[in-house]
Amino acid sequence: MPSTSKRALALVGAIAATAALLMGCGSSSSSDNSPTPLSLKISEKGKKSSFDAPKSATGGLVTVSLANEGKAPHGVEFIQYTGNHTAGDVLKQFGSNSKKTPSWIKLQGGIGSVPGGQTDSADLNLPAGNYVLADAASFGGPTTSGPPATADLKVSGGTSGTLPTTPATVTAATAGKDKFKWEISGLKAGSNSITFNSKGKEAVHLILAVPVKGKAPPLGQIKKDLASNGPPPPYADVANLQSSAILDGGLSQTTTLDLKKPGQYIFFCPLTDRDGGKPHDQEGLLAVQTVQ
């Protein structure tokens, strides 16, 4: 299962080990763009956070909303598992440090991070199957001193559909064998409703956006810093890091990216392909974007 590399830790601090991603299956398509609502809550009690989620839900085109009733940021990642595997197998793999993604685990995306006391939503297509919900905000570092929240969910039926149109788009695009590039349009300072497109048959993508303090150095220096094991560089405002949920190549979803103030942001993806290899920030998914 893909995990955040030491290169990413150098820039954003501790990022939790991440999981593998989805391949769409199990639902039909339709021109009807009326998504099914799926409401989730997450709360904190002492050092522990927990989901308030149904045991079952209708799949296809879904609008997921997450109400964060805690104080720390929290999110949700939809981890689908197939075959004879169990939720316990998912949790075991999810906590491993392997850079490889087993074929029986598929992540469907979700909501990267919701500040405490707030609610956010995302649109995605969920195939029928068995899922583990995991706190996606833990991908940007521990959200509480306890383990990330998880919950079981069974998805059945439903009809896949076209995602709503958004003002901004962030695409992790392919640029050759083991090469990628960001294609970014429409971003502004503040809250952005975006379409996140993940490209590449064996790719696993995640958006990390880090505000720059002052002026960003050349990309070559940033790439070198990501590849180091040192502390976060002084130009990286890691306290205001923004992240998406994880999305497999060939999939898209809508989500929110909150770029709190005008200026430069470093966009990168520290994950690897399903078969391991180099982090994608070392293969082209690294850019400095200016927003007004």
C-alpha positions as CSV (number, residue, x, y, z in Angstrom):
1,M,0.0,0.0,0.0
2,P,1.4,3.4,-0.9
3,S,2.8,5.4,2.1
4,T,4.1,8.9,2.3
5,S,7.8,8.9,1.8
6,K,10.5,10.4,3.9
7,R,10.8,13.0,1.1
8,A,7.3,14.2,1.9
9,L,8.0,14.2,5.6
10,A,10.8,16.6,5.1
11,L,8.3,19.2,3.9
12,V,5.0,18.5,5.7
13,G,6.2,16.7,8.8
14,A,4.7,13.4,9.8
15,I,2.2,12.2,7.2
16,A,0.4,8.9,8.0
17,A,0.9,5.8,5.9
18,T,-1.7,5.8,3.2
19,A,-3.7,3.2,1.4
20,A,-4.3,2.1,-2.2
21,L,-6.9,3.3,-4.6
22,L,-10.0,2.3,-6.5
23,M,-10.9,0.9,-9.9
24,G,-14.6,1.7,-10.7
25,C,-16.9,-1.3,-10.8
26,G,-20.4,-2.5,-9.8
27,S,-22.7,0.3,-10.9
28,S,-24.4,1.4,-14.2
29,S,-24.1,4.8,-15.8
30,S,-26.9,7.3,-16.4
31,S,-27.4,10.9,-17.6
32,D,-29.4,11.6,-14.4
33,N,-27.2,13.8,-12.4
34,S,-29.2,13.6,-9.1
35,P,-26.7,12.3,-6.6
36,T,-27.7,10.3,-3.5
37,P,-26.9,12.1,-0.3
38,L,-24.6,10.3,2.3
39,S,-24.3,12.1,5.6
40,L,-21.4,11.4,8.0
41,K,-20.3,12.8,11.3
42,I,-17.0,12.6,13.2
43,S,-16.5,13.5,16.9
44,E,-13.8,13.3,19.5
45,K,-13.9,11.9,23.0
46,G,-10.6,12.3,24.9
47,K,-7.8,11.1,22.6
48,K,-10.1,9.1,20.4
49,S,-12.1,10.2,17.4
50,S,-15.0,8.2,15.9
51,F,-17.4,8.2,12.9
52,D,-21.1,8.4,13.1
53,A,-22.0,6.6,9.9
54,P,-24.7,4.2,8.6
55,K,-23.8,0.6,8.2
56,S,-25.1,0.6,4.6
57,A,-25.6,3.1,1.8
58,T,-26.7,3.4,-1.8
59,G,-23.8,3.8,-4.3
60,G,-23.5,5.3,-7.7
61,L,-23.2,9.1,-7.9
62,V,-23.1,10.3,-4.2
63,T,-22.8,13.6,-2.5
64,V,-20.9,12.9,0.8
65,S,-21.1,15.4,3.6
66,L,-18.9,15.3,6.7
67,A,-19.8,17.2,9.8
68,N,-16.7,17.6,12.0
69,E,-18.0,17.9,15.6
70,G,-14.5,17.8,17.0
71,K,-11.8,20.5,17.4
72,A,-9.0,19.0,15.2
73,P,-9.3,18.7,11.4
74,H,-10.8,15.4,10.2
75,G,-11.7,13.9,6.8
76,V,-13.0,10.7,5.3
77,E,-11.4,8.2,2.8
78,F,-13.5,5.5,1.2
79,I,-11.4,2.3,1.1
80,Q,-13.0,-0.6,-0.8
81,Y,-11.8,-4.1,-0.3
82,T,-12.6,-7.1,-2.5
83,G,-12.4,-10.9,-2.7
84,N,-12.2,-12.9,0.6
85,H,-10.5,-10.1,2.5
86,T,-11.9,-8.4,5.6
87,A,-12.0,-5.0,7.2
88,G,-9.3,-6.3,9.5
89,D,-7.1,-7.0,6.5
90,V,-7.6,-3.4,5.4
91,L,-6.6,-2.0,8.8
92,K,-3.5,-4.2,8.9
93,Q,-2.4,-3.1,5.4
94,F,-3.4,0.5,6.0
95,G,-1.0,0.6,9.0
96,S,1.9,-0.9,7.1
97,N,4.9,0.9,5.6
98,S,4.8,-0.9,2.2
99,K,4.9,1.3,-0.9
100,K,3.0,-1.3,-2.9
101,T,-0.7,-1.4,-3.3
102,P,-2.4,-4.8,-3.2
103,S,-5.0,-5.3,-6.0
104,W,-7.8,-6.2,-3.5
105,I,-7.7,-2.7,-2.0
106,K,-9.2,0.2,-3.9
107,L,-9.8,3.7,-2.5
108,Q,-12.6,5.7,-3.9
109,G,-11.6,9.2,-2.8
110,G,-13.5,11.3,-0.2
111,I,-12.9,14.5,1.7
112,G,-9.4,15.5,2.6
113,S,-9.8,17.7,5.7
114,V,-12.6,19.6,7.4
115,P,-11.7,22.1,10.2
116,G,-13.2,21.5,13.6
117,G,-16.9,22.6,13.9
118,Q,-17.4,22.8,10.2
119,T,-19.1,20.7,7.4
120,D,-17.8,20.0,3.9
121,S,-18.9,17.8,1.0
122,A,-17.7,16.1,-2.1
123,D,-19.2,14.3,-5.1
124,L,-17.9,10.9,-6.2
125,N,-19.1,7.7,-7.8
126,L,-19.1,4.8,-5.3
127,P,-19.2,1.2,-6.8
128,A,-21.1,-1.4,-4.8
129,G,-19.0,-3.4,-2.3
130,N,-17.5,-3.5,1.2
131,Y,-15.7,-0.4,2.6
132,V,-13.7,0.8,5.5
133,L,-14.0,4.6,6.1
134,A,-10.8,6.2,7.4
135,D,-9.9,9.7,8.6
136,A,-8.3,11.2,5.5
137,A,-7.0,14.2,7.5
138,S,-4.5,11.8,9.1
139,F,-2.7,11.8,5.7
140,G,-1.5,15.3,6.6
141,G,-0.2,14.3,10.1
142,P,-1.9,13.1,13.3
143,T,-5.3,14.8,13.9
144,T,-5.5,13.7,17.6
145,S,-3.1,11.8,19.8
146,G,-5.1,8.6,19.3
147,P,-5.4,6.4,16.2
148,P,-7.4,7.6,13.2
149,A,-11.1,7.0,13.2
150,T,-12.4,4.1,11.1
151,A,-15.9,2.6,10.4
152,D,-17.4,-0.2,8.2
153,L,-19.8,0.5,5.3
154,K,-21.5,-1.7,2.8
155,V,-22.5,0.0,-0.5
156,S,-25.1,-1.5,-2.8
157,G,-26.9,-0.5,-6.0
158,G,-27.0,3.0,-7.3
159,T,-26.3,4.5,-10.7
160,S,-23.1,6.3,-11.6
161,G,-23.4,9.7,-13.1
162,T,-21.6,12.9,-14.3
163,L,-20.0,15.0,-11.7
164,P,-21.2,18.6,-11.2
165,T,-19.2,21.3,-13.0
166,T,-16.8,23.2,-10.8
167,P,-15.0,26.6,-11.3
168,A,-11.5,25.1,-10.8
169,T,-9.8,21.9,-11.9
170,V,-6.6,20.1,-10.6
171,T,-5.4,17.2,-12.8
172,A,-2.6,14.9,-12.0
173,A,-1.8,14.1,-15.7
174,T,0.5,11.6,-17.3
175,A,3.5,12.9,-19.3
176,G,5.1,9.6,-20.4
177,K,6.2,6.4,-18.7
178,D,6.7,7.1,-14.9
179,K,6.3,10.9,-15.7
180,F,3.5,13.2,-14.5
181,K,2.6,16.8,-14.5
182,W,0.0,19.1,-12.7
183,E,-2.6,20.8,-14.9
184,I,-4.2,23.5,-12.7
185,S,-6.8,26.1,-13.7
186,G,-9.4,28.4,-12.0
187,L,-7.9,28.5,-8.5
188,K,-8.3,31.6,-6.4
189,A,-7.5,32.7,-2.8
190,G,-10.1,31.3,-0.4
191,S,-12.3,28.3,-0.6
192,N,-12.2,26.5,-4.0
193,S,-14.7,24.0,-5.3
194,I,-12.5,21.8,-7.6
195,T,-12.7,18.8,-9.8
196,F,-9.8,16.5,-9.0
197,N,-8.8,14.3,-11.9
198,S,-6.3,11.4,-11.4
199,K,-4.6,10.0,-14.5
200,G,-2.5,7.0,-15.1
201,K,-3.5,3.3,-15.1
202,E,-1.4,2.3,-12.2
203,A,-1.1,5.7,-10.5
204,V,-2.1,6.7,-7.0
205,H,-2.6,10.5,-6.5
206,L,-3.1,12.9,-3.7
207,I,-3.0,16.7,-3.7
208,L,-0.9,18.4,-1.1
209,A,-0.8,22.2,-1.3
210,V,1.6,24.1,1.0
211,P,1.7,27.9,1.2
212,V,5.0,29.5,0.6
213,K,6.5,32.0,3.1
214,G,7.9,34.8,1.0
215,K,9.1,33.7,-2.5
216,A,9.4,30.0,-3.6
217,P,12.9,28.8,-4.5
218,P,13.5,27.1,-7.9
219,L,11.7,23.8,-8.4
220,G,15.0,22.0,-8.4
221,Q,15.7,23.2,-4.9
222,I,12.2,22.2,-3.7
223,K,12.6,18.8,-5.3
224,K,15.9,18.3,-3.5
225,D,14.3,19.4,-0.2
226,L,11.5,16.9,-0.7
227,A,14.1,14.2,-1.3
228,S,15.9,15.0,1.9
229,N,15.4,13.7,5.4
230,G,15.8,17.0,7.1
231,P,13.2,19.3,8.8
232,P,10.7,21.3,6.8
233,P,12.5,24.1,4.9
234,P,11.9,27.6,6.2
235,Y,9.8,28.6,3.1
236,A,7.1,26.0,3.7
237,D,4.1,27.1,5.8
238,V,3.3,23.5,6.9
239,A,0.8,24.7,9.5
240,N,-1.5,25.7,6.7
241,L,-1.0,22.6,4.5
242,Q,-4.1,21.6,2.5
243,S,-4.7,18.1,1.3
244,S,-7.2,16.1,-0.7
245,A,-8.4,12.5,-0.3
246,I,-6.5,9.9,-2.4
247,L,-7.7,9.0,-5.8
248,D,-6.7,6.2,-8.2
249,G,-5.7,6.8,-11.8
250,G,-8.6,7.1,-14.2
251,L,-11.0,8.5,-11.5
252,S,-12.4,12.0,-10.8
253,Q,-14.3,13.6,-7.9
254,T,-15.2,17.1,-6.7
255,T,-13.8,18.4,-3.5
256,T,-12.9,21.6,-1.7
257,L,-9.4,23.1,-1.6
258,D,-9.1,26.0,0.9
259,L,-6.2,28.3,-0.2
260,K,-6.6,30.7,2.7
261,K,-4.6,33.7,1.3
262,P,-3.2,35.0,-1.9
263,G,0.4,34.0,-2.8
264,Q,2.4,31.0,-3.9
265,Y,1.5,27.4,-3.1
266,I,3.7,24.3,-3.6
267,F,1.6,21.5,-5.2
268,F,3.0,18.0,-4.9
269,C,2.1,14.3,-4.6
270,P,4.4,12.1,-2.4
271,L,2.7,8.8,-3.3
272,T,4.0,6.1,-5.6
273,D,2.4,3.9,-8.2
274,R,0.8,0.6,-7.2
275,D,4.0,-1.3,-7.8
276,G,6.1,1.2,-5.7
277,G,8.9,3.1,-7.3
278,K,9.7,6.8,-6.9
279,P,7.4,9.3,-5.2
280,H,5.4,11.2,-7.9
281,D,6.9,14.6,-6.7
282,Q,10.2,13.2,-8.0
283,E,8.5,12.3,-11.3
284,G,6.9,15.6,-12.2
285,L,4.0,16.1,-9.8
286,L,5.7,19.2,-8.3
287,A,4.7,22.8,-9.2
288,V,4.5,26.3,-7.7
289,Q,1.1,27.9,-8.3
290,T,0.3,31.5,-7.7
291,V,-3.3,32.4,-6.6
292,Q,-4.8,35.9,-6.3
